[in-house]
Amino acid sequence: MGLFKRKQRSEPTDAETDPRYAPPTQIEMMEHARIPVFLSKMHAEHPPRWVTVHADRLESFVGLESDEYMDDSNHLAIWSVDHFISDFPFVTDFLNAARPGQTALFADQSGAFTLEDD
């Protein structure tokens, strides 16, 4: 009966300590799924103020867009999540924690945000 005793492990395995084995972040899953970011072209001059996570897309607004501005499709852009966070890294914490349907209000570029009710 004692022929196949298991040895007790004293050291953690690579899967427990190596960051390459860590579960993917929410942003990494968004990038893998190629989730688009819909935003106004005002983002070329202004940072995001409101960012909303949907199951199939992100939306971002700077807060200066009028209804008339947004009605013109020439004022809209579609970016990848990678492009969006490379230009606006302060949204990373929100995107990693957000659930579909949540909107963050960013008062500045510190990364601090307030969740807005739908």
C-alpha positions in Angstrom: 0.0 0.0 0.0 2.8 2.4 0.6 4.4 2.1 -2.8 3.0 5.2 -4.3 3.1 7.8 -1.6 3.1 11.4 -2.7 5.9 13.6 -1.6 4.9 16.8 0.2 5.7 19.9 -1.8 7.7 22.5 0.1 8.1 25.0 -2.7 5.3 26.6 -4.8 5.0 25.6 -8.4 5.6 28.0 -11.4 1.9 28.2 -11.9 1.6 29.7 -8.4 4.4 32.2 -8.6 5.1 33.0 -12.3 3.1 36.1 -13.5 2.9 34.4 -17.0 0.4 32.0 -15.4 -1.8 34.7 -13.8 -5.4 34.9 -14.9 -5.9 37.6 -17.6 -7.1 41.0 -16.6 -10.4 42.3 -17.8 -8.5 44.6 -20.2 -6.6 41.7 -21.6 -9.9 39.9 -22.2 -11.4 43.0 -23.9 -8.4 43.2 -26.1 -8.5 39.5 -27.0 -12.3 39.8 -27.8 -11.5 42.9 -29.9 -14.0 45.0 -28.0 -14.3 48.4 -29.9 -14.2 51.8 -28.2 -16.7 54.3 -29.6 -15.7 57.9 -29.0 -15.9 61.4 -30.3 -13.1 62.9 -32.2 -12.9 65.5 -29.4 -10.7 63.0 -27.7 -7.8 64.2 -29.8 -7.8 67.4 -27.7 -9.6 66.4 -24.5 -9.4 63.4 -22.1 -12.4 61.2 -21.4 -14.9 62.4 -18.8 -17.4 59.6 -19.0 -16.5 56.0 -19.9 -19.2 53.3 -20.1 -18.6 49.6 -20.3 -21.2 47.5 -22.3 -21.0 43.8 -22.9 -19.9 44.3 -26.5 -18.3 47.8 -26.6 -16.9 50.8 -24.6 -18.2 54.3 -25.1 -16.3 57.4 -24.1 -17.3 61.1 -24.1 -15.3 64.2 -23.1 -18.5 66.1 -22.0 -18.3 68.8 -24.6 -20.2 67.0 -27.4 -23.6 68.4 -28.3 -26.4 66.3 -29.7 -25.9 67.9 -33.1 -22.2 67.1 -32.9 -22.9 63.5 -32.1 -25.5 63.2 -34.8 -22.8 63.7 -37.4 -21.0 60.3 -37.9 -17.9 62.2 -39.2 -17.3 63.2 -35.5 -17.1 59.6 -34.3 -14.2 57.3 -34.1 -13.7 53.6 -33.3 -10.5 52.7 -31.5 -9.2 49.4 -30.0 -9.0 49.1 -26.2 -5.2 49.0 -26.5 -5.2 52.3 -28.4 -7.6 53.9 -25.9 -5.6 52.9 -22.8 -2.3 53.9 -24.4 -3.7 57.4 -24.9 -5.6 57.5 -21.6 -3.9 55.2 -19.1 -5.8 56.7 -16.2 -8.9 54.7 -17.2 -7.2 51.3 -16.6 -8.3 50.7 -13.0 -11.9 51.4 -14.0 -11.8 49.1 -17.0 -10.3 46.3 -15.0 -13.0 46.5 -12.3 -16.1 47.6 -14.3 -19.1 45.4 -15.0 -21.3 45.9 -18.1 -23.6 48.8 -17.7 -21.3 50.8 -15.4 -20.2 54.3 -16.2 -17.3 56.1 -14.6 -17.1 59.9 -14.3 -13.5 61.1 -14.3 -13.1 64.6 -12.9 -9.4 64.7 -13.9 -6.6 62.5 -15.2 -5.6 61.1 -11.8 -7.4 57.9 -12.4 -9.9 58.6 -9.6 -13.5 58.0 -10.7 -17.1 58.0 -9.5 -19.6 55.4 -10.7 -22.6 57.1 -12.2 -26.1 55.6 -12.0 -27.7 54.5 -15.3 
